[in-house]
């Protein structure tokens, strides 16, 4: 029984880490997207 609780805790922490990592990747993607958008706007002016 004790083992299961530990496994549960580990997998939750792992899931949280995955989610945080995903958010970081998305943030980087959006940052790059913003840069490209701004560059295009500057080029159009």
Beta strands, then each sheet from edge to edge (+ up, - down):
end
